[in-house]
């Protein structure tokens, strides 16, 4: 029998402190949104649960905000309590034969956690580098990029169930993960993520490269592996070239990332697209296409728009605030793009961004 030595580690990788401004524009990466009636910074799990439970008991609306990277909030603000999740902490067990199991507080910065994991040679997370936001948001959206999804790494998610008023822990198989979705997204507002546990193999090599652009950047073939640290650097470079790494000085990063999800189509709807349109067969028989391709070929070039809200100059999937934009400006641009794609191709683009008090 092989003896396995277990090392225990603990870090707090939170990046900076949040301000107590009630303006949602100060807590979202789009930098738009009016005031909250009340804003609470929950620095501990107890503060988070107690604040939400108190509001629920009084019938007061609650908006949970992590990194604010996937929100478009109305210019009127939010008529209730906004809770900023600022919890922190990471616990991990490492074993030569069992890999690493890391349990991370919901308020931890996602990319700081990715950097920590890559540094410890926890394999498989490297392609998810550079994604803004908090750890607690990742299972809700089943965050993914460059051929990887967080669902492949999650072992369990511990939550507060606002309906049953109790804690509930879900194994990965019970989270209902799918393309940019989960049971937490399908039951909006019911579950507050408290901690996420991840399972990693150990090793300096990353997972097999599943994305052609990333493989080319690394000089490998799709399906081959490369050192995880090199994969992280390549992903950050690609994301940076597309304005997908936050930078206060770069208005192309004043966005919510990809505004629309890639459409999932029936085989008949996919066949009706132009022959050159991207098509990616899915396990259930449907076909995924590219929202970016549809947007661009429907006549919306990078930088489209003449006002304070425009498509990114680097990537047509990002709707950006060029400075002083309102939520109404962003919503108007989103409607224009959505309606243009529908008119050109008969495909209805669905927002990936959470809309709060805003309708398209």
MILUMRO-651089 format. One record per residue (C-alpha): residue in one letter; chain; x, y, z. Coordinates in nm, 4 decimals, padded with zeros to 6 digits, always signed. Layout:
A; A; X; Y; Z
...
***
This chain:
X; A; +00.0000; +00.0000; +00.0000
X; A; +00.1323; +00.3448; -00.0935
X; A; +00.1621; +00.5869; +00.1941
X; A; +00.0254; +00.9321; +00.1118
X; A; +00.1427; +01.2424; +00.2920
X; A; -00.1195; +01.5154; +00.3244
X; A; -00.0153; +01.8791; +00.3448
X; A; -00.2653; +02.1350; +00.4699
X; A; -00.2508; +02.4868; +00.3362
X; A; -00.4559; +02.7995; +00.3973
X; A; -00.4490; +03.1325; +00.2171
X; A; -00.6583; +03.4466; +00.1939
X; A; -00.6324; +03.5739; -00.1632
X; A; -00.8881; +03.8532; -00.1587
X; A; -00.7793; +04.1501; -00.3635
X; A; -00.8422; +04.4817; -00.1902
X; A; -01.1441; +04.6002; +00.0044
X; A; -01.4769; +04.7076; -00.1416
X; A; -01.6050; +05.0601; -00.0922
X; A; -01.9316; +05.1362; +00.0821
X; A; -02.0727; +05.3493; -00.2028
X; A; -02.4432; +05.2703; -00.2557
X; A; -02.4096; +05.3280; -00.6325
X; A; -02.4144; +04.9992; -00.8213
X; A; -02.1966; +05.1669; -01.0841
X; A; -01.9161; +05.1476; -00.8276
X; A; -01.9603; +04.7708; -00.7859
X; A; -02.0027; +04.6451; -01.1423
X; A; -01.7448; +04.6071; -01.4177
X; A; -01.9797; +04.7810; -01.6644
X; A; -01.9714; +05.0804; -01.4269
X; A; -02.3400; +05.1587; -01.4666
X; A; -02.6291; +05.1302; -01.2230
X; A; -02.8110; +05.3565; -00.9806
X; A; -02.8157; +05.3498; -00.6000
X; A; -02.9198; +05.0721; -00.3654
X; A; -03.1686; +05.1544; -00.0916
X; A; -02.9196; +04.9922; +00.1452
X; A; -02.5768; +04.8381; +00.0931
X; A; -02.4224; +04.5793; +00.3247
X; A; -02.0676; +04.4469; +00.2985
X; A; -02.0717; +04.0870; +00.4266
X; A; -01.7190; +04.0079; +00.5392
X; A; -01.8136; +03.6821; +00.7085
X; A; -02.0411; +03.3960; +00.6207
X; A; -02.2538; +03.4686; +00.9265
X; A; -02.3022; +03.8312; +00.8184
X; A; -02.3993; +03.7135; +00.4713
X; A; -02.6569; +03.4597; +00.5886
X; A; -02.8002; +03.6767; +00.8673
X; A; -02.8437; +03.9790; +00.6412
X; A; -03.0226; +03.7829; +00.3728
X; A; -03.2382; +03.5923; +00.6234
X; A; -03.3384; +03.9180; +00.7926
X; A; -03.4368; +04.0756; +00.4605
X; A; -03.6298; +03.7650; +00.3586
X; A; -03.8141; +03.7668; +00.6889
X; A; -03.9233; +04.1257; +00.6316
X; A; -04.0033; +04.0748; +00.2632
X; A; -03.7311; +04.3146; +00.1492
X; A; -03.5750; +04.2557; -00.1951
X; A; -03.2116; +04.1412; -00.1909
X; A; -02.9448; +04.1574; -00.4592
X; A; -02.6291; +03.9512; -00.4013
X; A; -02.3178; +04.0955; -00.5673
X; A; -01.9803; +03.9250; -00.5866
X; A; -01.7335; +04.0718; -00.8325
X; A; -02.0081; +04.2532; -01.0238
X; A; -01.8697; +04.1259; -01.3533
X; A; -02.1932; +03.9818; -01.4912
X; A; -02.4497; +04.2499; -01.4038
X; A; -02.6404; +04.5207; -01.5871
X; A; -02.8307; +04.7179; -01.3221
X; A; -03.0980; +04.9781; -01.3942
X; A; -03.0201; +05.3492; -01.3731
X; A; -03.2922; +05.3605; -01.1073
X; A; -03.0797; +05.1348; -00.8884
X; A; -03.2122; +04.8577; -00.6676
X; A; -03.5124; +04.9081; -00.4350
X; A; -03.3829; +04.6952; -00.1494
X; A; -03.0650; +04.5688; +00.0128
X; A; -02.7558; +04.4973; -00.1948
X; A; -02.5208; +04.2531; -00.0214
X; A; -02.1586; +04.2602; -00.1329
X; A; -02.0010; +03.9197; -00.0709
X; A; -01.6577; +03.9879; +00.0798
X; A; -01.5991; +03.6556; +00.2559
X; A; -01.2512; +03.5062; +00.2326
X; A; -01.0482; +03.1970; +00.2986
X; A; -00.9183; +02.8806; +00.1394
X; A; -00.8574; +02.5359; +00.2896
X; A; -00.6824; +02.2626; +00.0963
X; A; -00.5667; +01.9052; +00.1402
X; A; -00.2924; +01.7784; -00.0896
X; A; -00.2127; +01.4114; -00.1345
X; A; +00.0340; +01.2465; -00.3702
X; A; -00.2243; +00.9837; -00.4594
X; A; -00.5472; +01.1800; -00.4180
X; A; -00.4540; +01.5141; -00.5692
X; A; -00.5709; +01.8387; -00.4119
X; A; -00.9109; +01.9262; -00.2690
X; A; -00.9571; +02.3002; -00.2161
X; A; -01.2543; +02.4628; -00.0454
X; A; -01.2808; +02.8338; -00.1221
X; A; -01.5041; +03.1060; +00.0240
X; A; -01.7519; +03.2617; -00.2180
X; A; -01.6041; +03.6103; -00.1863
X; A; -01.2539; +03.5168; -00.2963
X; A; -01.1293; +03.6703; -00.6207
X; A; -01.1514; +03.4057; -00.8928
X; A; -00.8347; +03.4868; -01.0840
X; A; -00.6317; +03.5151; -00.7636
X; A; -00.7446; +03.1615; -00.6831
X; A; -00.6518; +03.0423; -01.0328
X; A; -00.3051; +03.1932; -00.9963
X; A; -00.2629; +03.0265; -00.6567
X; A; -00.3737; +02.6878; -00.7920
X; A; -00.1404; +02.7048; -01.0925
X; A; +00.1448; +02.8059; -00.8624
X; A; +00.0875; +02.4956; -00.6499
X; A; +00.0695; +02.2762; -00.9630
X; A; -00.2993; +02.1947; -00.9260
X; A; -00.3834; +02.1011; -01.2829
X; A; -00.6919; +02.1771; -01.4907
X; A; -00.7877; +02.5320; -01.3940
X; A; -00.5311; +02.7211; -01.6026
X; A; -00.7538; +02.7846; -01.9082
X; A; -00.9976; +02.9725; -01.6821
X; A; -00.7410; +03.2432; -01.6061
X; A; -00.8303; +03.6104; -01.6291
X; A; -01.2048; +03.5710; -01.5793
X; A; -01.3227; +03.8567; -01.3560
X; A; -01.5489; +03.8048; -01.0574
X; A; -01.5686; +03.5957; -00.7436
X; A; -01.5378; +03.2235; -00.6761
X; A; -01.8997; +03.2024; -00.5610
X; A; -02.0307; +03.3155; -00.8984
X; A; -01.8529; +03.0471; -01.0993
X; A; -02.0847; +02.7505; -01.0345
X; A; -02.3974; +02.9588; -01.0965
X; A; -02.3020; +03.0340; -01.4554
X; A; -02.0844; +02.7247; -01.4967
X; A; -01.8130; +02.9641; -01.6058
X; A; -01.6120; +02.8476; -01.9025
X; A; -01.3534; +02.9614; -02.1555
X; A; -01.1071; +02.8163; -02.4067
X; A; -01.2590; +02.4705; -02.3985
X; A; -01.2748; +02.4417; -02.0178
X; A; -01.5661; +02.4670; -01.7745
X; A; -01.5576; +02.5040; -01.3997
X; A; -01.8015; +02.2117; -01.3703
X; A; -01.5171; +01.9734; -01.4542
X; A; -01.3317; +02.0818; -01.1385
X; A; -01.6093; +02.1318; -00.8830
X; A; -01.6687; +01.8527; -00.6323
X; A; -01.9385; +02.0257; -00.4239
X; A; -02.1090; +02.3598; -00.3583
X; A; -02.2267; +02.4645; -00.0112
X; A; -02.5179; +02.7080; -00.0125
X; A; -02.7792; +02.8849; +00.1950
X; A; -03.1263; +02.7812; +00.0788
X; A; -03.3516; +03.0869; +00.1159
X; A; -03.6685; +02.8790; +00.0747
X; A; -03.5896; +02.6069; +00.3296
X; A; -03.3878; +02.8548; +00.5414
X; A; -03.1060; +02.6090; +00.5922
X; A; -02.7642; +02.5204; +00.4552
X; A; -02.7519; +02.2700; +00.1696
X; A; -02.4482; +02.1140; +00.0078
X; A; -02.4731; +01.9832; -00.3467
X; A; -02.2369; +01.7289; -00.4987
X; A; -02.1288; +01.8189; -00.8498
X; A; -02.3662; +01.5594; -00.9974
X; A; -02.6578; +01.7378; -00.8274
X; A; -02.5682; +02.0873; -00.9490
X; A; -02.7345; +02.0427; -01.2881
X; A; -02.4415; +02.1840; -01.4795
X; A; -02.4856; +02.2593; -01.8493
X; A; -02.3577; +02.5139; -02.0978
X; A; -02.3459; +02.8402; -01.8973
X; A; -02.6112; +02.7138; -01.6587
X; A; -02.6735; +02.5188; -01.3370
X; A; -02.9537; +02.4453; -01.0932
X; A; -02.8530; +02.7669; -00.9152
X; A; -02.9168; +02.9701; -01.2289
X; A; -03.2385; +02.7852; -01.3115
X; A; -03.3746; +02.8703; -00.9646
X; A; -03.2636; +03.2341; -00.9521
X; A; -03.2301; +03.3857; -00.6091
X; A; -03.2988; +03.0667; -00.4143
X; A; -02.9444; +02.9595; -00.3291
X; A; -02.6612; +03.1766; -00.1994
X; A; -02.3245; +03.0159; -00.2634
X; A; -02.1152; +03.0097; +00.0564
X; A; -01.8209; +02.7890; -00.0440
X; A; -01.7092; +02.5937; -00.3473
X; A; -01.4937; +02.2799; -00.3273
X; A; -01.2673; +02.1802; -00.6158
X; A; -01.0794; +01.8584; -00.6969
X; A; -00.7498; +01.8764; -00.8867
X; A; -00.4906; +01.6277; -01.0099
X; A; -00.1355; +01.7301; -00.9235
X; A; +00.1262; +01.8088; -01.1849
X; A; +00.2981; +02.0852; -01.3771
X; A; +00.1175; +02.0029; -01.7027
X; A; -00.2247; +02.1496; -01.7642
X; A; -00.5301; +01.9696; -01.8975
X; A; -00.5370; +01.8704; -02.2674
X; A; -00.5799; +02.1832; -02.4802
X; A; -00.9311; +02.1847; -02.6246
X; A; -00.9331; +02.5231; -02.8023
X; A; -00.7619; +02.5689; -03.1390
X; A; -00.6591; +02.9340; -03.0901
X; A; -00.4972; +02.8504; -02.7564
X; A; -00.3216; +02.5465; -02.9042
X; A; -00.1753; +02.7619; -03.1822
X; A; -00.0538; +03.0201; -02.9315
X; A; +00.1214; +02.7448; -02.7343
X; A; +00.2641; +02.5680; -03.0395
X; A; +00.0874; +02.2383; -02.9669
X; A; -00.1866; +02.0374; -03.1326
X; A; -00.5412; +02.0324; -02.9884
X; A; -00.5590; +01.7510; -02.7366
X; A; -00.1944; +01.7851; -02.6365
X; A; -00.0811; +01.9231; -02.3014
X; A; +00.1468; +02.2103; -02.2066
X; A; +00.2853; +02.3425; -01.8772
X; A; -00.0035; +02.4980; -01.6843
X; A; +00.1918; +02.8176; -01.6131
X; A; +00.2467; +02.8632; -01.9869
X; A; -00.1216; +02.7976; -02.0555
X; A; -00.2185; +03.0617; -01.7992
X; A; +00.0169; +03.3171; -01.9581
X; A; -00.1184; +03.2408; -02.3049
X; A; -00.4797; +03.2692; -02.1923
X; A; -00.4126; +03.6033; -02.0229
X; A; -00.2456; +03.7295; -02.3414
X; A; -00.5376; +03.6199; -02.5602
X; A; -00.7956; +03.7636; -02.3216
X; A; -00.5991; +04.0869; -02.2960
X; A; -00.5927; +04.1231; -02.6749
X; A; -00.9733; +04.0984; -02.6698
X; A; -01.0248; +04.3455; -02.3853
X; A; -01.1312; +04.0666; -02.1500
X; A; -00.8862; +04.1402; -01.8669
X; A; -00.9926; +04.4277; -01.6427
X; A; -00.7923; +04.7474; -01.6818
X; A; -00.9166; +05.0778; -01.5389
X; A; -00.7413; +05.2698; -01.8171
X; A; -00.8915; +05.0644; -02.1026
X; A; -01.2562; +05.1331; -02.1838
X; A; -01.2714; +04.8120; -02.3848
X; A; -01.2618; +04.6329; -02.0493
X; A; -01.5475; +04.8396; -01.9034
X; A; -01.7862; +04.5603; -01.9886
X; A; -01.9574; +04.2530; -01.8491
X; A; -01.7504; +04.0223; -02.0666
X; A; -01.9421; +03.8309; -02.3317
X; A; -02.2881; +03.9888; -02.3302
X; A; -02.4626; +03.7048; -02.5179
X; A; -02.4223; +03.3291; -02.4934
X; A; -02.3382; +03.1234; -02.7993
X; A; -02.6750; +03.0048; -02.9369
X; A; -02.7698; +02.6386; -02.9068
X; A; -02.9717; +02.5478; -03.2159
X; A; -03.1719; +02.2594; -03.3505
X; A; -03.0103; +02.0797; -03.6421
X; A; -03.2667; +02.2393; -03.8730
X; A; -03.1925; +02.5911; -03.7484
X; A; -02.8185; +02.5307; -03.7737
X; A; -02.8559; +02.4017; -04.1301
X; A; -03.0339; +02.7259; -04.2245
X; A; -02.7269; +02.9348; -04.1392
X; A; -02.4768; +03.0286; -04.4106
X; A; -02.2375; +02.7457; -04.4963
X; A; -01.9409; +02.9318; -04.3427
X; A; -02.1111; +02.9880; -04.0058
X; A; -01.9403; +02.7994; -03.7189
X; A; -02.1135; +02.4816; -03.6058
X; A; -02.0148; +02.2698; -03.3066
X; A; -02.2145; +01.9450; -03.2616
X; A; -02.3295; +01.8793; -02.9039
X; A; -02.3842; +01.5506; -02.7252
X; A; -02.7637; +01.5968; -02.7183
X; A; -02.7879; +01.6320; -03.0962
X; A; -02.8175; +02.0090; -03.1015
X; A; -02.5604; +02.2423; -03.2551
X; A; -02.3781; +02.5339; -03.0961
X; A; -02.2895; +02.8288; -03.3153
X; A; -02.0871; +03.1452; -03.2485
X; A; -02.2621; +03.4580; -03.1216
X; A; -01.9575; +03.6652; -03.2196
X; A; -01.9685; +03.5367; -03.5797
X; A; -02.3412; +03.6068; -03.6072
X; A; -02.3033; +03.9574; -03.4654
X; A; -02.0155; +04.0481; -03.6927
X; A; -02.1741; +03.9048; -04.0075
X; A; -02.5053; +04.0727; -03.9297
X; A; -02.3247; +04.4020; -03.9839
X; A; -02.1999; +04.4947; -03.6370
X; A; -01.8270; +04.5619; -03.6510
X; A; -01.5944; +04.6128; -03.3573
X; A; -01.6469; +04.9594; -03.2133
X; A; -02.0037; +04.9780; -03.3475
X; A; -02.2143; +05.2539; -03.1945
X; A; -02.1808; +05.6285; -03.1847
X; A; -02.2657; +05.6982; -02.8247
X; A; -02.1370; +05.6290; -02.4759
X; A; -02.2088; +05.2561; -02.5126
X; A; -02.0395; +05.0745; -02.8016
X; A; -01.9196; +04.7318; -02.8993
X; A; -01.5645; +04.6748; -02.7880
X; A; -01.2977; +04.7806; -03.0360
X; A; -01.1382; +04.4410; -02.9706
X; A; -01.4274; +04.1925; -02.9555
X; A; -01.7865; +04.2208; -03.0818
X; A; -01.9311; +04.0094; -02.7985
X; A; -01.8503; +04.2753; -02.5384
X; A; -02.0748; +04.5788; -02.4917
X; A; -01.8654; +04.8531; -02.3363
X; A; -01.9046; +05.1764; -02.1437
X; A; -01.6894; +05.4395; -02.3123
X; A; -01.7320; +05.6687; -02.0114
X; A; -02.0547; +05.8101; -01.8722
X; A; -02.2790; +05.5440; -02.0271
X; A; -02.6104; +05.4635; -01.8598
X; A; -02.7793; +05.1288; -01.8259
X; A; -03.0334; +05.2544; -02.0801
X; A; -02.7494; +05.3187; -02.3269
X; A; -02.6150; +04.9648; -02.2854
X; A; -02.9622; +04.8104; -02.3100
X; A; -03.0377; +05.0043; -02.6293
X; A; -02.7177; +04.8748; -02.7889
X; A; -02.7954; +04.5195; -02.6775
X; A; -03.1431; +04.5418; -02.8332
X; A; -02.9986; +04.6737; -03.1579
X; A; -02.7526; +04.3854; -03.1818
X; A; -03.0049; +04.1191; -03.0781
X; A; -03.2673; +04.2446; -03.3248
X; A; -03.0109; +04.2731; -03.6053
X; A; -02.8979; +03.9128; -03.5633
X; A; -03.2588; +03.7943; -03.5503
X; A; -03.3404; +03.9830; -03.8720
X; A; -03.0326; +03.8504; -04.0518
X; A; -03.0325; +03.4884; -03.9387
X; A; -03.3510; +03.4135; -03.7456
X; A; -03.1460; +03.3402; -03.4321
X; A; -03.2482; +03.4907; -03.0987
X; A; -02.9395; +03.5783; -02.8943
X; A; -02.9831; +03.5291; -02.5191
X; A; -02.8046; +03.7576; -02.2709
X; A; -02.5396; +03.5930; -02.0579
X; A; -02.5410; +03.9012; -01.8363
X; A; -02.7869; +03.9169; -01.5442
X; A; -03.0351; +04.1999; -01.5995
X; A; -03.1531; +04.3796; -01.2838
X; A; -03.4419; +04.6186; -01.3429
X; A; -03.3577; +04.6229; -01.7132
X; A; -03.5527; +04.4693; -02.0023
X; A; -03.4236; +04.4181; -02.3550
***
